[in-house]
């Protein structure tokens, strides 16, 4: 039986509602960004938080910086009313207005670049790095230099189960999910998986398809543009195999459930995304043996069998550390030897305040 890690059992956002005595909030995009925050274990301000209050717009397309900046007044009000002492973002456009507002209020800010950025900071990261006083963190030591510190990666908490699983069997439960992003269909991947399904599934296999904006006309499959989050999570937990595009948030969900997923990264060449950052994610997980990554057109049944032969376990990782000194200097003047505060330290402090 697969064991599923429950982030709420170890300080996840569900146990840290906004406005509590813990003066520490996070900002992220809804969905994948929120799952990344769960692995960093903090309460969260997302597009979805304001949306539920009728304040912020629904999530915008990738790099919706102009739309994100329209949230600046709401970010200022949320942070001021919450009386927060610190703010963390895991890398999304919503970080810009929240960190501008936070620094104007004198709130300590930490920007953790997305695990998708293995070769350097994102556009958001470059913008945030110009905001005075924001501490910057890379999840990849190879480019952590200058103002960018290194505190570890969300992927460090996973390892490969050395006990081999059965590779040659046919499976009865498969989840195929290519996200819900509007305007970017991924028919190449749908075609590739459909073509191979008979070679590794039973005749009565239950296959859940979440295809987003991808048309599936002409294919004998039953699919959904959007599967409710709880239903999708349960299907992933119960599945024998997961095949997906290479989003950070969805990949973390698969690893949490013990899967070694088959990742088919979207390609800007085929107009499947705005850039090739999914290849950076997929290549990183493939190098760690936590996923099998292939171009959709090159997918084979051997790739499927390889993923089925692996299981992922939770491993012990060094707690992500934040510099606790308040830096008001210009970007680049970061004292890398400054004292650090770990998540567990902050959780203990918050619990003492609430007791």
N, C-alpha and C positions, 0 to 999 in steps of 0.2 A: 504493500500500500504506500502511495506517495504521501509524504508529509508536506503540508503547505505552511510556509512561514506566515504568521499573522503579524503585520507591522504594528497593529494596535496593541499587541501584547508587550511591546518594548518601546513605548513612547511615541507611537505613530500619531498622525494628525487627528485621528478619530478620538484620541484621548486628550487632545490639547485644543479645546475650542478657543476661538478668537476672543480676546477680551478678558482672559483669566489673569491670575496674578503672575503668570509666567510672562515676562516682558520681552517676548521673542516671537517674531512672526516670520513667515516666508512668503515669497511671491513666485509664481510659476504659471505656465500655461495649464489649462485644464487638460485632463486625460493623461497623456504621457508625462508631462511636466509634473503633474501632481503625484504620479507614481514614483518619480525620481525623488521628490521630497519625502515620500514615505520611507525611502531607503536612507535618507538623511535624518528622518525621524523628528520633524518639527511641525507645528501648526502652520496653516497655509492660507494666504490670500491669493486667489486665482481669478481669472476672468469669470469663472462660474460662481464665485462668491458674490461678486457684485451683480451678476446677471440674475441670480435668484432674488436679489433685493430690488430688481428693477433699475439698477444704477448703471451697470456697464453693458456694453454691447455683447452679443454672442461672439464666440471665438472667430477671429478673422483669419484670412489666408496667411500662409507663412510669410514672415517678414512684414507683417502689417504694422509697421512702426508708426505711420501717421495715425492709424486708428488707435494704437496703444497710447499715444501722447494725448489723445482726447480724454483719456481716463485720469489725467493728472489731477484735476480738482477732486475727483472721488478718492484717488489714492491719498491725497493730502488729508481729506476728512477721515478716512478709515484709520490712518495711522495716528492722527491727532486724537481721535476719540478713543482709540484702543490703548493709548498711553504706553506704547511699546518702547523698549530700550534698544532693541536690535532687529535687524531685518536681513534675511538671507534669500537669495534667488538662485535657482539651479539653471538659469540660462534660457530666457525667452524674451520677446519684445516687451512684455508687461513689466519687466525689470526696470526699464528706463524711467517711466513715470513714477514708479514706486520709490526708486532710489533717489531721484531728483527731489521728490517730496520728503523722503526720510532725511536726507542730508540737510534740507532747509529747516527741518525740525530738530536737527542735532542728533538724530538717531544713528547709531552705529550700523554700518552696512557691510555685508559680505556677499560677494558675487562668485558663485561656483559655476564655472563654465560647464556646459553640457558634456556628458560623456560621448556625445556624437562628434565632438570636435577634437579629434586625436592629432590634428596637424597644425593647430593654432586657434586663436579665438574667433568666435563668430562675429557677425556684424554688430549684434547687440553687445557682445563682450568688448569690442573696440570702442563703442560709444560709451558704455559704462566706465571703461578705464579712464575716460576723460573727466569723470565726475570726481571732484576732490574728496578725499577721505574714504573712498570705497576700497575695501580690501579685496584682492583678486586671487582666485584659486583655479588652477588647472587640475584636471583629473588624469593628466599624463605628464610624468616627470620629464619626458624628453623635450617638452617645450616650455616648462615652467622656469622662466627666467625673468630678470628685471622686476617689474611690479607683480608678476604672477608667482604665487607660491604653489606648493604641491601638498595636498592633504590626503591623497588616496583616490580611489575610484569606487563608484557604486558596484562595479563588477567584482571587486576584491572579496566580497562576501560569498562567492560561489566557487565550487570546485567540482571536478569530475569524479563521479563514483567509479572506483576502479573495478567493481564487480560487473562483468559484462552482462548485458541483457540479451535476450533472444533476438537474433538479427534476421533470421530467415522466415519468421512467421508472418502470416497475413494478419492485418489488424482490423478491428471492427468499429473504432471510434476515432475520427479525425476532425481536427479543427483547421480550417483554412481561412485566414483573415488578412485582408490587405488594407486595413484601416478604413477611415470614413472621410478622408480629406476631399473636399469638393474641388472639382475641376481637373483632377489628375487620375484618369482611368488607368487600369493596369491589366489590360486584356492579355498581354504576353504571359503573365504569370498564371492567370486563370486557365489559359489554354494548355500551358505546360503541365500544371497539376492534373487537370482533367484527363489529359492524354495518358498519364502514368497511373492514375488511380487503380485500374483493374489489376495492375501488376503487384500491388502490395496490400490490397484491401479484400475483405471477405465479400461474398456476393450480397449480403444483407447489411453492409457497413453503413453506419450513421455518420454522414459527413456534413458538418456545419460550414456553410459558406458565408462569410461577411465580405462583400466585394466593394463597398463604398460606391463611388461613381462609375464603376466599371460595368458596361453593358454586357449581358450574358446571352444575348439573342443567338439562337441557333445551337445552344448547348442544352443537353437534357439534364439540367441540374436545378435544384430549388435553392435560391440564394436570397440574402437580405442585404439591403444597403447599410443598415445599421441594426446590430443585435444589442438589446439592452445589456448594460454593463454587468448586472448580476448574472444574467443568463449566460453571457459569454465567459465570465469568470468560472462558473460552474462547469461549463463545457470544457474549458481548458483543464480544469482540475481532473475531470473524468477521462480525458482523451488519452489515447495511446500515442498519438503523434500530433504535432502542431507544425503547420507550414504557414509562413507569413512574410510580409515585407519586413524591413529592418528598422523599425522605430525603436528608440531607447525604452520608452515606457512599456510598450508591448513586449519587448524582449525581456525586461525585468519580470513582467508578469509570468512569462513562460518559465523562466529560470526558477522563480518562486515555487512554481508547481512541480519542479523536478524534471522538466523537459529539456532535452537538447533539441532546440527547434531547427527546422530547415528554413533558412533565411534567404529570400530572393530580393535583393536590394533593388529599389527603383533607380532608374537611370535618367539623367537629364537629357541624354542623347535621344531618348525615345519620348521625351516630354512627359515623363512620369513623375517628375518632381522639379523643384526649382534649382536644385543642385545635387551633387552626388554624396551628400553626407551620410546617406544610409549605407554606402559602401564602406565608409570609415567605421561605422558601428559593426557591420557584419564581419569585416576583416579582423577587427579587434576580438570579437567573440570567437571567430573561427581559430585565431591564433591561440586562444586560451582553451581550445577544445570544448567550449561551452555551446557551440552552434556549428552547423554545417552550412556554409555560405556558397551560393552558386548564382551565376547569371541565369535568369529564367529560361533563356533559350538553350542553356547547356545542362539543365537539370536531368539527371538520370535516376533510375531506380536504385542504383548503387549508393547514391547520395542519401536516398530515403532510408535504405538499410543501415547505413552508417549512423544516422541520427537515431534510429530505433535501437541500436546497440549501446547507446549511451544513456546515462542518467546523471542528473545534476544534483549536487548536495549543497547545503549551506556550510560554509567554512568560517573559521574565526578570522576576522579582519581587524586591523588596527583602527580604533575609533577615529573618525574624521575630526581633525583639530582645527579650531578657529583661533586666530590671533585675538586676544582679548583687550589689547591696548587700543585706545581711541586715537586714530591717526587723522589729523586735520591738514597734513601736508599735501602738496601736489602729488599727482600720480607718479610713481617711480620711487618715492621716498618711503619705502616700506621696510621696516626693521624685521627681517626674517628670523632674527633671534628673539623676537618679542615673546612674552608669555603666551601660552595657548590654553584654550578651554575646550574640553571635549564635550560631545553630546551628553555623555553620562554625567559629567560634572554639572552641566546646566540642568539636567533633569533632577538631580539631587537637590540643587539649590531651589528649584521651583517647588519641589515637594515639601521642603522645609518651610517655604513661604506659605503654602496652602495648609500646612498642618496646625 
